[in-house]
Amino acid sequence: MRVNPIAREVKEVFDGVYAMTQNFAKNPDSAINGLIVSGDAGIGKTHTVKQALKAAGVQQNVEYIKGGKITAPSLYVKLFLNRGKHRIVVLDDCDIIHHKDKNQIIPILLGATELGQKGEVSWEVATKNALMQEFNAPTRFDFEGSIIWITND
């Protein structure tokens, strides 16, 4: 039986994403705490990541943020609540790059995924908003978790 070379190439890419996600999830002590999975819409990025996280046995440590536009304060609080070493935040199809708050969101993500065991995340705006007050989120915290960003961008 002859295998279509395009199908073989696609399978190899997804096998690679699966293995990379699984290794990423199983190694919370790694200096790398951010992973981007990018590709066209509808090709199976989310399914592959979810299956790899399930196979790694870490589902109970995963916070999924699915779709839409997340505000900077909401992302900040989500990262604060999931700042522990074994926590994984999955941003699935969140249009962060195109969001009006991108100038606040990008530095938050960069702080969280800074190379090393933990990244410092800070809120540079003068006052906390109601959501941050509700969860008693400080204006600075160490993020020791991991982030997987699934995007079409």
FENLIN-V684838 format. One record per residue. N is the residue number from 0. RES is the residue in one small letter. SS is DSSP state (h for helix, s for strand, l for the rest). PSI is psi as a letter, one per 30 degrees, with the letter a starting at -180 (none if undefined). OMEGA is omega in degrees with one decimal (none if undefined). Layout:
# FENLIN-V684838
((N;RES;SS;PSI;OMEGA) (N;RES;SS;PSI;OMEGA))
This chain:
# FENLIN-V684838
((0;m;l;k;-179.4) (1;r;l;k;179.9) (2;v;l;k;177.7) (3;n;l;k;-177.5) (4;p;h;e;177.9) (5;i;h;e;178.0) (6;a;h;e;179.0) (7;r;h;e;-179.8) (8;e;h;e;178.2) (9;v;h;e;178.3) (10;k;h;e;179.3) (11;e;h;e;178.4) (12;v;h;e;-178.0) (13;f;h;e;173.7) (14;d;h;e;178.1) (15;g;h;e;178.0) (16;v;h;e;179.2) (17;y;h;e;-178.5) (18;a;h;e;-179.9) (19;m;h;e;178.9) (20;t;h;e;-179.7) (21;q;h;e;177.6) (22;n;h;e;178.5) (23;f;h;e;-177.7) (24;a;h;e;-177.0) (25;k;h;f;-175.6) (26;n;l;i;-179.2) (27;p;l;f;178.3) (28;d;l;f;-179.5) (29;s;l;k;175.7) (30;a;l;f;179.2) (31;i;l;j;-178.5) (32;n;l;g;175.8) (33;g;s;k;-179.1) (34;l;s;k;175.9) (35;i;s;k;174.7) (36;v;s;j;-173.2) (37;s;s;k;176.8) (38;g;l;l;-178.9) (39;d;l;l;179.2) (40;a;l;k;172.6) (41;g;l;g;-176.9) (42;i;l;f;175.4) (43;g;l;g;-179.6) (44;k;h;e;-177.6) (45;t;h;e;179.8) (46;h;h;e;-178.8) (47;t;h;e;179.3) (48;v;h;e;-180.0) (49;k;h;e;179.5) (50;q;h;e;179.0) (51;a;h;e;178.2) (52;l;h;e;177.1) (53;k;h;e;179.8) (54;a;h;e;178.4) (55;a;l;f;178.4) (56;g;l;h;-176.8) (57;v;l;g;-174.7) (58;q;h;e;-177.7) (59;q;h;f;180.0) (60;n;h;g;-173.5) (61;v;s;k;172.7) (62;e;s;j;178.4) (63;y;s;k;171.9) (64;i;s;j;-170.1) (65;k;s;k;166.8) (66;g;l;l;175.1) (67;g;l;a;-178.0) (68;k;l;k;178.2) (69;i;l;k;178.3) (70;t;l;l;178.7) (71;a;h;e;178.5) (72;p;h;e;178.8) (73;s;h;e;177.6) (74;l;h;e;179.9) (75;y;h;e;-179.9) (76;v;h;e;178.0) (77;k;h;e;178.2) (78;l;h;e;177.6) (79;f;h;e;-178.4) (80;l;h;f;-178.0) (81;n;l;h;-173.6) (82;r;l;f;-177.2) (83;g;l;l;-172.8) (84;k;l;e;-174.9) (85;h;l;g;-178.9) (86;r;l;k;177.8) (87;i;s;k;175.8) (88;v;s;k;178.1) (89;v;s;j;175.1) (90;l;s;j;-172.9) (91;d;s;j;-179.8) (92;d;l;h;173.0) (93;c;l;k;-175.8) (94;d;l;i;-174.1) (95;i;l;e;-175.6) (96;i;l;e;-176.3) (97;h;l;g;-176.1) (98;h;l;k;-179.9) (99;k;l;f;179.1) (100;d;l;g;-173.4) (101;k;h;f;179.5) (102;n;h;f;173.3) (103;q;h;e;-175.2) (104;i;h;e;-177.0) (105;i;h;e;177.2) (106;p;h;e;177.0) (107;i;h;e;179.5) (108;l;h;e;178.8) (109;l;h;e;177.1) (110;g;h;e;-178.0) (111;a;h;e;-175.4) (112;t;l;g;176.7) (113;e;l;k;-178.8) (114;l;l;k;179.5) (115;g;l;a;-176.8) (116;q;l;e;179.1) (117;k;l;l;177.9) (118;g;s;k;178.0) (119;e;s;k;178.3) (120;v;s;k;-178.8) (121;s;s;l;177.2) (122;w;l;j;-172.8) (123;e;l;f;179.4) (124;v;l;k;-172.4) (125;a;l;e;-176.9) (126;t;l;l;174.9) (127;k;l;k;174.0) (128;n;l;l;-175.0) (129;a;h;e;-179.8) (130;l;h;e;178.8) (131;m;h;e;177.7) (132;q;h;e;-179.6) (133;e;h;e;-177.8) (134;f;l;g;177.5) (135;n;l;h;-179.9) (136;a;l;k;178.4) (137;p;l;l;179.2) (138;t;l;f;174.9) (139;r;s;k;173.1) (140;f;s;l;176.0) (141;d;s;k;177.8) (142;f;s;j;-179.8) (143;e;l;g;179.2) (144;g;l;a;-179.9) (145;s;s;l;178.7) (146;i;s;k;169.8) (147;i;s;k;-179.1) (148;w;s;j;178.1) (149;i;s;k;-173.5) (150;t;s;l;172.8) (151;n;l;f;-177.0) (152;d;l;none;none))
